[in-house]
Amino acid sequence: MSKRFYITTAIDYVNGQPHLGHAYEKIIADVLTRARRSLGQEVFFLTGLDEHGQKVQQAAQADQKDPQTYCDGLAADWQAFAKKLELTHDDFVRTTQPRHRACVQAVLSRLNDAGHFYKAGYTGFYSAKEETFLTEKDRRPDGTFDPSYGQVVELKEDNYYFKLGAHQQWLIDTIEGNPDFITPSYRRNEVLGFLKNNTLEDLCISRPASRLNWGIPLPFDPDFVTYVWFDALVNYVSIAAAHGDPTIAAAFGDLNFKTQNPPLELWPADIHVIGKDILKFHGVYWPIMLKAMGLPLPKQILVHGWWQKDGAKISKSTGNVVDPMAVIEEWGLDAFRFYVLRELDIGPDGNWTDAGFRARYQAELANGLGNLVNRSLSMLQRYRNGVVPARSNELEADAARAAEETRALLQQSRLQAALQSIWSLVNRANQYVDQTAPFKLAKDPAQAQRLEEVLYNLAEACRVLAVLLWPFLPGTAGKIYAQLGLEGAPDQWGAATWGGLQPGRTIGAPAPLFPRKDV
Ligand code: MSP
């Protein structure tokens, strides 16, 4: 058994329908997954839903449903959404599943037995919306709390706390010693800055069941349920445990999780893909939880930025939203996948504009890639009845350069740059059409051989592009292969080597990949 490359996303709260931000993150993880599979790695891709906690309980109440019924209904929508995005995940976790609940309780028992928790009283302010305790420090200069906290109430209650302070220096040393652990580096610096300038407060890991019962009961005190973040973070190991991961089985000894066959070696995760707002949970609490569990840390936390629309926060209440489903219906999935990854590098914040979306569709997809493939194959059809001519290597070096550069960028999870590299080949090939003018060559019988050289280079460049594009635009890549008359999917990077198109074969029927739209 060899360890799989293990990629996860944040698990989304099921208190509404998926939006652009959720889609973006899942597409990042899917492209990383497909790219590594294409490059020959065995990958396990996990995504799913965070179903417990106050947010979900309140949403269910507002919908007049019991929380489980509410979650079951929405989970079906979210799973359909994952399908619509053509995510190639291997498992879909729901935190209400018994396999996850059992693991959370095992973790809690173990940490409790090892003395990591204590019970204490608390009096102070609490934001139900953010499920977080607030202190005087959180007040604004005018004495009020930020409206993003919603209603803030004063609370007096007992809870269980996780002693974090003892691990603070260890965490600083760990992050400093592993430059790629939190990526990009400015996010890493944020965490280090926080850790070096603050004393870590202990983490409240329970909620009294009398106030919030939609959660996993503490195994050692049934009057409490588990704090939703402690519950949610454990998903990354609970699902690995459910697949029989040996590292987790060894750490948990006799806990004897039910395993599925055959067992998979998954932990530690290789990449946790998350948004910048939940970095503290993943960069501070999660490593300390793992240390307490005796498990190795994930290799990397890859932090993306947040999307706005038209320069303002995406918000259901103001109606400033992008509905991914509607965009996909109108423009196709690949146009959506392309825009979010080409427009925004993984790290900074981005801004969706409909005009920007259309401009990229028109320039890069319809006029760039689409036009290249369509005119290359149409000319081959028209001038040579679709029969592939003898091999010619004029664009070989350009294709090899693009493939090598793209491969290196994919391995560094630099998806925007990888798309730029792929488009260097698209642009080069379009320029080649203009320079060689095959439509003129076709009129001169003396240029028959030159025409064939040009046609081979174009068709072969299209084929290589299909392989490079596969992780990003799987549907389009598949269509290019089909139009070239090739069987199977362009899902193996090795096929990007020049010369794969066999002379004498007949290609299929060309059809526009990205129909031009009048806008
Ligand atoms: N349930 C927690 C995560 C638990 S992970 C163990 C949560 N859920 S969420 O639904 O609020 O957010 C899920 C992911 O979507 C987060 O990584 C978050 O950053 C991302 N996004 C939510 N809105 C976003 C944008 N507007 N733009 C980009 N990503 C955003 O947090």
Boltz pocket constraint, residues with backbone or C-beta under 6 A from the ligand:
constraints:
  - pocket:
      binder: B
      contacts: [[A, 9], [A, 10], [A, 11], [A, 12], [A, 13], [A, 20], [A, 21], [A, 22], [A, 24], [A, 25], [A, 50], [A, 229], [A, 232], [A, 233], [A, 234], [A, 235], [A, 273], [A, 274], [A, 275], [A, 276], [A, 277], [A, 278], [A, 304], [A, 305], [A, 306], [A, 307], [A, 308], [A, 314]]
      max_distance: 6.0
